[in-house]
Amino acid sequence: MPKKQANPVDAHVGHRVRLRRMLMGMSQERLGELLGLTFQQVQKYEKGVNRIGAGRLFEIAGILGVPIGFFYEDAEGSQALAGFSEDDKSPPVMEFFASGEGLQLALAYMNIKDARVRRRILDLVRELSEEQEAKN
C-alpha cells in the first residue's frame, strides 16, 4: 500500500500553525491542552497528515491570535501548492524557523536595535558559512 501523502494545502496550513505557535513560544503540549487534544494530534496537524477542520482552525486562530487567513498566506503559487510529499524538503526559511535554534536566533537578532551590531553579526554568520562551504 502506498505511503499516505499530505495534501499540499493541509501541509501549508499545518506549517503556518507551527510557525505561529513557535513564534509565540507555545509548546505543542500547551496548544493541545487548549484544544482538548494530545500533542501527537497537534503534531499531525502541523505536518499536514491530519486535516484541520473549519471549526478547529477557527479555535486555533483564536488561541494563536491571528485571523484565519493567516494560515493560507502565501499558499497560492508557493511550493505548498506545487505538490510535495512528506519526503520533500521544506523551504529553507521554514526549516530555519522550525528549528528551536533558528527561531531563538531570529528573535534575539530582532531585539538588537543597533544597526551596526546587526550588520557585524550578519557578516560573521556569512563568513562562518563561507568557511563551512570551503571545507565541504
Phi, psi and omega in degrees: 000134182293150179294136179294130179253146178287139172294135183304321180289319177299320179295319180296314179300316179299318178298321180291324175299312180299314181302310182295318180300316182290322177298331178276351182075025182263138178278162174297324179299315182294315178299318177300316178301314182294334179264353184074034182233169173276161178293334177296322178293320177298318177302315180295321175299313184293331178275350182080008179291316176253135180286141176267120179292163184301314180296319180293320178297323177298317177298315181298317179301317179296317180295319183272357174069038178227156174288156181303325180301337179305321185289342181255357180302139178067013180287320180289128177075003180269173178299333181299328180264353179285345179092110175214153178263178178298336182283339181287155181282142173285159174303144184305323180295320179294320177298319180298310182288336179285338178277144179300319182292320180298316179295315179298318179298314181297316180294319179294319180298319180295336180281347180278118185269334182285115183299325180293320178294317178300319180295319179296322178295315178300316178299317179298313181296319177299316180297315178298321179295317179297320177297319179297316179297321180295324178292326182278000000 
